[in-house]
Amino acid sequence: MNPESSRHSSSHAPELLTTPTVALPVDKELVLKVIPMPADCNANGDIFGGWVMAQVDLAGAVVPARYVNGRMATVAVNQFIFKQPVRVGDILSFFAEVTRIGNTSVTVQVEVYAERFHSQKKYVKVTEASLTYVAIDDAGRPRKIENRVEKTQETM
Ligand SMILES: CC(C)(COP(=O)(O)OP(=O)(O)OC[C@H]1O[C@@H](n2cnc3c(N)ncnc32)[C@H](O)[C@@H]1OP(=O)(O)O)[C@@H](O)C(=O)NCCC(=O)NCCS
């Protein structure tokens, strides 16, 4: 079989039999949904890891933004695991949860789940990561987080 012709067809169906599907988290917030496009592929035909990292950075910033009340910057990617490949047409759901609030920084855990192109409503965990964001002032220096109580979406 021509691997190129099979890549975007139903060739991944056998993989669905071996990759465990999981339930979506109920203790984390859905912060982003996105579908990768062919322009986001690497030479293997899977989605480029750097593209996934950029989406995780964006998604991870959503919950910290509720704490910092202004400018912030990503100071660290503490951990990043690509558990399964991401493919063109997958529906990706990004879930986030705060794991630490410091004096000037907020650390979040991000988990990414894929609904495969031909298999919606079945979720495969493709990525998990931990990132730290720092509140910064106008000069780009760390700034104390004044209100360390989370603001809910309803109060934003
Ligand atoms: C973010 C930045 C202002 C922090 O400055 P800094 O002098 O390193 O700050 P500090 O050492 O005072 O640390 C500030 C906070 O970051 C945390 N931090 C610093 N380095 C860290 C690391 N490697 N891992 C995890 N947390 C870290 C500290 O624990 C501290 O948090 P706390 O106050 O809640 O305890 C500076 O590093 C910077 O400008 N980095 C570039 C940011 C950037 O360009 N990001 C990419 C694009 S957004």
The ligand as an SDF file (V2000), in Angstrom:
LIG
                    3D

 48 50  0  0  0  0  0  0  0  0999 V2000
    9.8950   35.8990   32.9750 C   0  0  0  0  0  0  0  0  0  0  0  0
   11.0680   36.7390   33.5250 C   0  0  0  0  0  0  0  0  0  0  0  0
   10.6380   38.1920   33.5840 C   0  0  0  0  0  0  0  0  0  0  0  0
   11.3670   36.2290   34.9110 C   0  0  0  0  0  0  0  0  0  0  0  0
   12.4850   36.9120   35.3500 O   0  0  0  0  0  0  0  0  0  0  0  0
   13.4510   36.2320   36.4560 P   0  0  0  0  0  0  0  0  0  0  0  0
   14.4680   37.2180   36.8370 O   0  0  0  0  0  0  0  0  0  0  0  0
   13.8690   34.8910   35.9500 O   0  0  0  0  0  0  0  0  0  0  0  0
   12.4400   36.0790   37.6600 O   0  0  0  0  0  0  0  0  0  0  0  0
   12.6160   35.3820   39.0550 P   0  0  0  0  0  0  0  0  0  0  0  0
   13.8690   34.5810   39.1660 O   0  0  0  0  0  0  0  0  0  0  0  0
   12.3540   36.4630   40.0650 O   0  0  0  0  0  0  0  0  0  0  0  0
   11.3910   34.3490   39.0490 O   0  0  0  0  0  0  0  0  0  0  0  0
   10.0750   34.8280   38.8500 C   0  0  0  0  0  0  0  0  0  0  0  0
    9.1330   33.6710   39.0090 C   0  0  0  0  0  0  0  0  0  0  0  0
    9.3800   32.7290   37.9800 O   0  0  0  0  0  0  0  0  0  0  0  0
    9.6580   31.4580   38.5300 C   0  0  0  0  0  0  0  0  0  0  0  0
   10.6910   30.8260   37.7330 N   0  0  0  0  0  0  0  0  0  0  0  0
   11.8500   31.3740   37.3160 C   0  0  0  0  0  0  0  0  0  0  0  0
   12.5490   30.4670   36.6060 N   0  0  0  0  0  0  0  0  0  0  0  0
   11.8050   29.3490   36.5750 C   0  0  0  0  0  0  0  0  0  0  0  0
   12.0030   28.0600   36.0130 C   0  0  0  0  0  0  0  0  0  0  0  0
   13.1070   27.7520   35.3300 N   0  0  0  0  0  0  0  0  0  0  0  0
   11.0450   27.1510   36.1780 N   0  0  0  0  0  0  0  0  0  0  0  0
    9.9140   27.4290   36.8670 C   0  0  0  0  0  0  0  0  0  0  0  0
    9.6720   28.6430   37.4510 N   0  0  0  0  0  0  0  0  0  0  0  0
   10.6240   29.5650   37.2910 C   0  0  0  0  0  0  0  0  0  0  0  0
   10.1660   31.7360   39.9390 C   0  0  0  0  0  0  0  0  0  0  0  0
    9.9690   30.6320   40.7900 O   0  0  0  0  0  0  0  0  0  0  0  0
    9.3220   32.9290   40.3270 C   0  0  0  0  0  0  0  0  0  0  0  0
    8.0350   32.5010   40.7090 O   0  0  0  0  0  0  0  0  0  0  0  0
    7.3820   32.8860   42.1760 P   0  0  0  0  0  0  0  0  0  0  0  0
    7.6500   34.3580   42.3980 O   0  0  0  0  0  0  0  0  0  0  0  0
    5.9260   32.6390   41.9890 O   0  0  0  0  0  0  0  0  0  0  0  0
    8.0110   31.9930   43.1650 O   0  0  0  0  0  0  0  0  0  0  0  0
   12.3350   36.6140   32.6280 C   0  0  0  0  0  0  0  0  0  0  0  0
   12.9310   35.3330   32.8510 O   0  0  0  0  0  0  0  0  0  0  0  0
   12.0280   36.7720   31.1700 C   0  0  0  0  0  0  0  0  0  0  0  0
   11.7530   37.8610   30.7180 O   0  0  0  0  0  0  0  0  0  0  0  0
   12.0680   35.6610   30.4020 N   0  0  0  0  0  0  0  0  0  0  0  0
   11.7000   35.6750   28.9970 C   0  0  0  0  0  0  0  0  0  0  0  0
   10.2160   35.4110   28.8560 C   0  0  0  0  0  0  0  0  0  0  0  0
    9.8660   35.1270   27.4280 C   0  0  0  0  0  0  0  0  0  0  0  0
   10.3380   35.7580   26.5130 O   0  0  0  0  0  0  0  0  0  0  0  0
    9.0090   34.0920   27.2370 N   0  0  0  0  0  0  0  0  0  0  0  0
    8.6700   33.5990   25.9350 C   0  0  0  0  0  0  0  0  0  0  0  0
    7.6450   34.4080   25.2650 C   0  0  0  0  0  0  0  0  0  0  0  0
    6.2470   34.7880   26.2820 S   0  0  0  0  0  0  0  0  0  0  0  0
  1  2  1  0
  2  3  1  0
  2  4  1  0
  2 36  1  0
  4  5  1  0
  5  6  1  0
  6  7  2  0
  6  8  1  0
  6  9  1  0
  9 10  1  0
 10 11  2  0
 10 12  1  0
 10 13  1  0
 13 14  1  0
 14 15  1  0
 15 16  1  0
 15 30  1  0
 16 17  1  0
 17 18  1  0
 17 28  1  0
 18 19  1  0
 18 27  1  0
 19 20  2  0
 20 21  1  0
 21 22  1  0
 21 27  2  0
 22 23  1  0
 22 24  2  0
 24 25  1  0
 25 26  2  0
 26 27  1  0
 28 29  1  0
 28 30  1  0
 30 31  1  0
 31 32  1  0
 32 33  2  0
 32 34  1  0
 32 35  1  0
 36 37  1  0
 36 38  1  0
 38 39  2  0
 38 40  1  0
 40 41  1  0
 41 42  1  0
 42 43  1  0
 43 44  2  0
 43 45  1  0
 45 46  1  0
 46 47  1  0
 47 48  1  0
M  END
$$$$
